[in-house]
Amino acid sequence: MMSDADRNKAADILLAAEKERKQAVQLSKTWPGITLEDAYAISTVVANRKIAAGKKLIGHKVGLTSKAMQRSSQINEPDFGYLFDDMMIADGASIPHENYCLPRVEVELAFVLGKPLRGPGVGLTDVLRATEYVVPAIEIVDARLQDPRKIFDTVSDNGAGAGIVVGGRPVGPLEVDLRWVGGIMYRNAEIEETGVAAGVLGHPALGVAWLANKLGAHGVALEAGHLVLAGSFTRVVFARKGDTLHADFGTLGGIAVQFV
């Protein structure tokens, strides 16, 4: 377990790495005794500092929703991070590659809540009732800590969250069977990854339910109007300078960004 002083030092390291776009040494190397509780506390310190600096919290992200990813990370549940207004990127935008340490992209669905969700006890139907609409999304992830990272490093680093692109066709939560929404990630017109949303805990809404229950245990609710990235259903694709990344969601449309 880390002291409050060490947690604040860790937050300093992460914020400096993000500002300088230069990866720092893993927190798990600097503090070998770091725990998952420490990691979430550090990510919360970083989030609170960003809010104090004027950034607006617009939602949360869920990660490690597949059993394979959980096993590789030596964890038995997903993880979560925070989303801020300055992370939103327009569909079709050109993004300076130098804004990131090592950018990668993932295919996801974003749930926009029309009603608040507060755990415990939130289930699939509760999420569907509370959701105003679901929209295709690309998450940009950018680890501020060096490889090889442990789960403590990833959680401390806000799940490597760095950007969100939404677009395509928003749909009501019961308008389509969300389990079978497919995503194809292209890099420069070549297919890199494919998957279906059922890869997120069997149904992407279950990622939102898990998050509502996880936060509810600490007295925190998911707010109406907030966006929740429910978890990736493809592996990450590295974004190189000059790459155009395009995600095709079939009948839900497509979204793209270019790294310049």
N, C-alpha and C positions, 0 to 999 in steps of 0.2 A: 504494500500500500504506500502511495506517495503522499508527501505532505502537501498542504495547500501552496506553499512556496514553490515546490517542485512542479506542481501542476501548472502554476502560472509561468514558470520558466519554460515548460513544454509548449504552452500556448504562444509564448514569445517566439519560440523557434518556428512554429508552424506559420505564424503570421508573417515573419520575416522571409521564410522560404516562398510563400505565396507572393509577397510584394516584389521580391528580387528574382522570381522565376528560376530559382536554383534549389535543387533538392538538398535536404538536410540529412544528417545521420539519423537512423531510425531511433525513435524514442525508446524502443525496447532494448537497444544497446546501451544508451545512456543511463536508463533506469531499468535494469534487468528484473526488478521486482514489480514492475507495472502490472496492474490488474485490469480487467474489463471495466470495473467500476471507475478506476482512474481514467481510463480511456474516454468513457462517456463524460466524465467530469471535465476533462480537458477540452473536448469538443464543445461542451456547453460554455466554458470560459471563453473560447474563441467566438462562439455565436453571440454571447452577451456583449463582448467588446465590439463586434461589428454593428450590433443594434445601437450601442451607445454612440458609435461613430456616424449614425444616420442611416444605416441600411435597414430595409424593411423585410421582416420575416414573411414569406409568402407560402410556406408549406414545408414538407419534409420529403425525404427519399428513403426508400427501403432497398437494401442490398442483400447479397448472399441468400437469395431465395431458393436456389437449387440445392439439393442434397449433396451433389458433387462438389459444389463450391464450399459448402459448409464443412465437408470432410477435409478438403484441401486446406481450409483455414483453421481446422481443429476447433470448430464451434458447432453447437447443436441447434442454433436458431439464426434467423436473419439479423442484420444490423440496421441502423438508421442514421440519418444525418439531416442537416437543416438546409432549406432553400431560401435564397435571398433575392430581392428584386434585381440586383445588379448581375445575377446569373442568367437572366432571360436574354436570349439571342433570337433575332428575327429569322424566320424561315427564309432560306436563300442568301443569308448574309455571308460576307467575306470576313473571316476572322484572322487577325494577325497570329501566326503560329508562335511568335515570340511572346505572346501573352501567357504561355503555359510552360511548365517544366517538360512534360512528356505527355501530350494530349492523346486520348483514346476516346472512342465513342461506343455507345450501346443503344440497342433498340428497346423501347419501353412503351407502356401505356400510362398516361397521366390521368388521374381521377380528380375532378374539380368538385368540391363538396358544396352542396346547396344547404346542408344542415350540419351542425356540429356532431362529432362522434366522440364519446367519452367511454373508455373502458373502466372496469373490466366487463367481460361478458359480451363484447361486440363480435358478431358473426357475419357470415357472408350476406345474409338478407339485410342486416342492418346497414352494411356498407352500400348495397344496391339502393336501398331506400333513401340514404343520405346523399347519394351522388347526383349532382345536377347533370353532368355529362362526362364522357371519357374521350380523350383526344390522343392521337399518335404523338410520340415524343422521341427525340434523341437526347440522351444524356451525355455530356462531355465530362469525362473523368480525368483527373490530373493529380497523380500522387506527388505530394510535397516532400515525401520521405523516400530514401533510397531503397532499392531492392537488396536482399530479400526482406519483405515486410511480414511481420506477424499481425494477427488480428488486432492486437492492441494498437499497432501503428495505423492501421486502416481506420479503425473506429475513431481514434484521436483526431485523425485528419479528415473528419467529416465524410467518411466513406469515399474520399478522393473527389467529392463533388466539386465541379468547376463551372458547369454551364448547362442550360436547358433550352432546347429548341422544340416548340410545339407547332403543329400545323395539320394539314390534311382535313379530314371531315370529322368534326365532333359528332358523337352519337350518344343517345340515351343509354343508360346502363342495361336496359332490357331490350334495346332495339336490335342488338345482335348478340350471339353467344360469344361472349368475350374470351372464352377459353380457346376458341379456334381462330382468333385474329392472328394472322401471320405477319411476319416481318422479314424482309430481305434487305440486308445491308450491302450496298454497292460502294466500292472505292474506284473512282475513275471508270465507271461503267462495267466493272468486273465484280461479280458476286464474291463477297468475302464471308458472310455469315447468314444463316437462316434460322428461324425458330417460330414457335407458336406460343401464345400467351399462357397456355396451360402449363408451360414450363415453370411458371411462377406459382409454386405451392399448389398446383392443380387448377387454380383459378386466380387471376390477378387481383381480384377483390379481396382475396384472403391475405395478401400482403398488406393491404390497407387495414384489414381487421387486426392483424398481428400488431401493427404499429399503434392503432388506437388502444389496444389492451396494454401494450408495453408502456406507453406514455400515461395511460390512465392509472397505472400502478403508482405513478408519482404525482397524481393529481392534475395532470395536463390533458387537455382535450384537443382533438383536431378541430380547427375552426371552420365555420362556413366561409366559403370563398377561397379557402386555401387549396393548393394543388399538392397532390401526393403522387410521386413517381413510385409505381408499385413494384418495380424490380425488373431487371433485364431478362429477356428471354433469348438473347444471343450472347456469345462470348464477345469480349471487347475487340475492337478493331483499331489499330494504331493509326493516327492521323499524321501524315508527313507534310512538310511544307509543299504546297502546290496541289494537295489532294482535294478532290471533291467527294464528300461522303453523302450518299443518298439512301434514305430508308424508304422502301416501298411497302405499304400496309394494305395492298390490294384495294378492295372497295372503300377503304377508309382514306385512300390517297397516299401521298408521299411528302417527305420533307428532306431538305438538303442544306448543307453548309460547305463552304470552301475555306481551307486553311491557306493563307497567303503569306 
